[in-house]
Structures are given as C-alpha cells and as structure tokens.
Amino acid sequence: MGRINQCFESLKADGRKALIPFVTAGDPQPSVTVPLMHAMVDAGADIIELGVPFSDPMADGPVIQLACERALSHGTRLLDILEMVKEFRVIDKKTPVVLMGYLNPIETLGYESFAKQSSDAGVDGVLTVDLPPEESVEFAGIMKKYALDVIYLLAPTTEESRVQQVCEFGSGYVYYVSVKGVTGSAALDVNEVASKLEVIRRHTDMPVGVGFGIRDGESAAAVSNVADGVIVGSVLVNAIAENVSQPEQISIDVAAIIAQMRSAMDA
C-alpha cells in the first residue's frame, strides 16, 4: 500500500480528515521549499501538493501565476524539484508528496524517465492539470508501473457519466474543484460541494479532496465535514508572496495558517 492510501486509512481510523496544502516549488527561491515542507507537516499537514512551476499555468489565477514566475526566475526545473523531494525524504519518510502541474515539463523529460526519477526521489502521486484521462493511457500505465498514483480533477460542471470515467482511471484520491474558474477566484458553497460529492461517491471508493475557495479555518472545517480532504493553495501562496523580501518569515506565516485550519478541522 502506498503512502497516500496509508495516510487516508490512518486518518479515517482516527476520525479525522486530510489537510493538503499546495505550494509552488522554488517560490520565492529554491532554498525555501524543503524547510517550508517540513514546517507545514509540523503544523498539521497530512499530504503535500508541490506545484511544478510552468510558464503558462492556465488553471491558475494571478496568485499562483506569480508564484510560478518567481520560481522560474530562479531557474527552478522539474529535476530540481525532484531533488527537493529527495532532500525532504532524508527526514520525512511518511508524508505523501504529490507533484501538481502541467504536462509539458514531464513530456520534455520523458514519461519513463520522469516516473523512475520521481519514484526514486520519493514522490507518491502526480496530477497533471491539462492531461484528461482518455488521453493518458500511456502516461497512467507508466506512472503506475513505478507505483505513482495518478490523480485527476473533477469540476462542478462534470457530468455524472464523465465522473464515472475519471474515477475508473484515477488512484490515490479524487481532486474536486469546488468552484467554476481558476484558483483563488471565488468563495465556495459547501452545500453544493456536498451534493456533488454524493454523485462522485456513487462511482468510487477513493477519498475525495476538495480544493479552490478554502481561505481560513472556518471554510476548511466546513469542507472537512463533507469531504475526505481539504486542499488549500492560494491563501498559502499569498502568504509567501507577502514575505518575498523576508524569506525567513515564510515558514512561520504559512505554518500558522495551516495550524489554524488543522485546529478548526479537528474541532
């Protein structure tokens, strides 16, 4: 059993839900990322989604777009991120790490090479925003060969027939995008989320994580009442942006946000 499945099973046994923070690797500079990953785990994160910076992040709003620009300005490459995960694993061999981004950097490296190096580094799952399931047969096969979970997105506009198809292809967990639009674009409606999760759960036993629109402890707690995992990104990336000139403050501020969410969810 992989780390992602172990994580969700352990949380379920304890009656708790997963807190899954997203940050862009290399933002605002590469040296910040690994200490930040450890700080997030210490504050209560269960799984880390590590964004792979890309020059055209089409699913992301301005907050994460700017994070990509900051990371790329330091030359952060996919291979650098795998080295970050490897460094993280020297101390933390338990917390699952999911790479989230776009297909182009992976295609440049090559599916087989990417999968092998990711597995060797200690990556647990991959989410490629712009690779739909029906076009990912080869990709998914190679990822699973190296025991990497392939995670897919579902949206409020996804038809039920499509939900079934996506769930059949995926593993690890399902990422439900709770709002229409890009990251950081709108507040979520928990009742609508709950209704959609009922549909999703008719077609899969996989845990469902909900992201987009979660900004504070209150919204994290509300989502945790209906979902298996709470995915939070833009509010953390915003805290990073506010501390570009004082990177030593980043881990402190991000950890404080995560600790507040963890406390609210557990309450």
C-alpha positions in Angstrom: 0.0 0.0 0.0 1.3 3.4 -1.0 1.8 6.4 1.4 -1.3 8.2 0.1 -3.6 5.2 0.8 -1.9 4.7 4.2 -2.4 8.3 5.1 -6.2 8.3 4.3 -6.7 5.0 6.1 -4.9 6.2 9.2 -6.9 9.4 9.3 -10.2 7.6 8.8 -9.4 5.3 11.7 -8.8 8.3 13.9 -12.0 10.1 12.6 -10.0 12.9 11.0 -9.8 14.4 7.6 -6.7 15.1 5.5 -5.3 18.7 5.3 -3.5 19.0 2.0 -1.6 22.3 1.4 -0.3 23.3 -2.0 2.8 25.5 -2.6 4.8 26.2 -5.7 8.2 24.6 -5.6 11.0 27.1 -5.8 8.8 30.1 -4.7 10.1 32.6 -3.9 13.5 30.9 -4.1 14.5 27.2 -4.1 16.2 27.2 -0.7 12.8 28.0 1.0 10.9 24.9 -0.3 12.2 22.0 1.8 12.2 23.8 5.1 8.6 25.0 4.3 7.5 21.4 3.5 8.7 20.3 7.0 7.1 23.3 8.6 3.8 22.5 7.0 3.9 18.9 8.2 4.8 20.1 11.8 1.8 22.4 11.7 -0.6 19.6 10.7 -0.4 18.9 7.0 -1.1 15.3 6.0 -0.2 15.4 2.3 1.8 18.0 0.4 0.9 19.1 -3.1 4.1 20.5 -4.6 3.4 22.7 -7.7 5.8 22.4 -10.6 6.2 26.0 -12.0 5.2 26.4 -15.6 5.2 29.5 -17.8 1.5 29.1 -18.8 -0.4 27.8 -15.8 -3.8 28.0 -17.4 -5.9 26.7 -14.5 -4.4 29.1 -12.0 -5.3 32.6 -11.0 -2.9 35.5 -10.6 -1.6 34.5 -7.2 -0.2 31.1 -8.3 0.7 32.5 -11.8 3.0 35.0 -10.0 4.4 32.2 -7.8 5.4 30.3 -11.0 7.1 33.4 -12.3 9.1 33.9 -9.1 10.2 30.2 -9.1 11.1 30.3 -12.8 13.1 33.5 -12.3 15.4 31.4 -10.2 15.6 28.7 -12.9 13.6 26.1 -10.9 13.3 23.0 -13.1 11.4 19.7 -12.7 14.7 17.9 -11.9 15.4 20.5 -9.2 12.0 19.7 -7.6 12.8 16.0 -7.6 16.0 16.8 -5.7 13.9 18.8 -3.2 11.6 15.8 -2.6 14.7 13.6 -2.2 16.1 16.1 0.4 12.7 16.2 2.2 12.7 12.4 2.4 16.0 12.3 4.3 14.0 13.4 7.4 10.3 12.7 6.4 9.7 9.2 5.0 6.0 9.2 5.8 4.2 12.3 4.5 2.9 11.7 0.9 4.1 14.2 -1.7 2.1 14.8 -4.9 3.5 16.8 -7.8 0.9 19.0 -9.4 1.3 20.9 -12.6 1.2 20.7 -16.4 2.2 18.1 -18.9 4.9 20.0 -20.9 7.8 19.6 -18.4 7.0 15.9 -18.0 7.0 15.3 -21.7 10.3 17.1 -22.1 11.8 14.8 -19.6 10.0 11.7 -21.0 7.3 9.7 -19.2 9.6 6.7 -18.2 12.5 8.9 -17.0 10.1 11.2 -15.1 8.3 8.2 -13.4 11.5 6.4 -12.4 13.2 9.6 -11.1 10.1 10.6 -9.2 9.7 7.2 -7.6 13.4 7.2 -6.7 13.1 10.7 -5.1 10.1 9.7 -3.0 7.2 11.2 -4.9 3.8 9.4 -4.3 1.4 10.9 -6.9 1.1 13.1 -10.0 -1.7 15.4 -11.0 -1.3 16.9 -14.5 -4.0 19.6 -14.9 -4.0 19.5 -18.7 -4.0 15.7 -19.3 -7.5 14.3 -19.5 -8.0 10.6 -18.7 -8.8 9.5 -22.2 -5.5 10.9 -23.4 -3.5 9.5 -20.5 -3.5 5.7 -21.1 0.3 5.5 -21.8 1.1 8.1 -19.1 -1.0 6.4 -16.4 0.4 3.0 -17.3 4.0 4.2 -16.8 3.2 6.0 -13.6 1.5 3.0 -12.1 4.5 0.8 -13.2 6.5 2.9 -10.7 3.8 2.9 -8.0 2.9 6.5 -8.6 -0.8 7.4 -8.0 -2.4 9.3 -10.9 -4.8 11.9 -9.6 -7.5 13.6 -11.7 -9.7 16.7 -11.4 -13.4 16.8 -11.3 -15.4 20.1 -11.6 -18.9 21.3 -10.7 -19.7 21.1 -14.4 -18.6 17.5 -14.8 -21.5 15.2 -16.0 -22.1 12.0 -14.0 -21.1 9.8 -16.9 -17.8 11.6 -17.0 -17.4 11.3 -13.2 -17.5 7.5 -13.6 -14.9 7.5 -16.4 -12.5 9.7 -14.5 -12.8 7.7 -11.3 -12.0 4.5 -13.2 -8.7 5.9 -14.4 -7.5 7.6 -11.2 -5.9 6.4 -8.0 -4.9 7.8 -4.6 -7.7 10.4 -4.3 -10.0 12.5 -6.5 -9.4 16.2 -6.6 -12.8 18.0 -6.7 -12.5 21.6 -7.8 -15.3 23.3 -5.8 -15.8 26.4 -7.8 -16.0 27.4 -11.5 -13.0 29.3 -12.5 -9.3 29.5 -11.7 -7.5 29.1 -8.4 -8.3 31.8 -5.9 -11.3 33.0 -7.9 -14.4 32.6 -5.7 -15.9 31.5 -2.4 -17.3 28.1 -2.3 -20.8 26.8 -1.5 -20.5 23.9 0.9 -24.0 22.7 0.2 -23.2 22.5 -3.5 -20.0 20.7 -2.7 -21.8 18.1 -0.6 -24.3 17.5 -3.3 -21.6 16.9 -5.9 -19.6 14.6 -3.6 -22.7 12.4 -3.3 -22.6 11.9 -7.0 -18.8 11.2 -7.1 -19.1 8.7 -4.3 -21.6 6.7 -6.2 -18.7 5.9 -8.6 -15.7 5.4 -6.4 -14.4 4.4 -3.0 -11.4 6.7 -3.4 -11.1 9.6 -0.9 -12.3 12.9 -2.3 -10.3 16.0 -1.6 -11.8 19.4 -2.2 -9.8 22.5 -3.3 -10.3 26.0 -4.6 -12.0 28.6 -2.4 -10.7 27.5 1.0 -9.3 30.5 2.7 -9.4 30.1 6.5 -10.2 27.8 9.4 -14.0 28.2 9.1 -14.1 27.2 5.4 -11.6 24.4 6.0 -13.8 23.0 8.8 -17.0 23.3 6.7 -15.4 21.4 3.8 -14.0 18.7 6.1 -17.5 17.9 7.3 -18.4 16.7 3.8 -15.0 15.7 2.2 -12.2 13.3 3.0 -9.5 16.0 2.4 -9.2 19.8 2.4 -6.9 21.2 -0.3 -5.6 24.7 0.3 -3.4 26.7 -2.0 -3.9 30.4 -2.9 -4.0 31.7 0.7 -0.7 30.0 1.4 0.9 31.2 -1.8 -0.3 34.7 -0.9 1.4 34.5 2.5 4.6 33.5 0.6 4.2 36.5 -1.7 3.9 38.9 1.2 7.2 37.7 2.5 9.4 37.7 -0.6 11.8 40.2 1.0 12.0 38.2 4.3 12.0 34.5 3.4 12.8 33.5 6.9 9.2 34.6 7.8 7.6 32.4 5.2 7.5 29.1 7.1 6.3 30.8 10.2 3.3 32.5 8.5 2.3 29.5 6.3 2.6 27.2 9.3 0.3 29.5 11.3 -2.4 29.3 8.6 -2.2 25.5 8.4 -2.3 25.2 12.2 -5.4 27.3 12.4 -7.1 25.1 9.7 -5.9 21.9 11.4 -7.4 23.1 14.7 -10.7 24.1 13.2 -11.0 20.8 11.2 -10.2 18.7 14.3 -12.7 20.6 16.4 
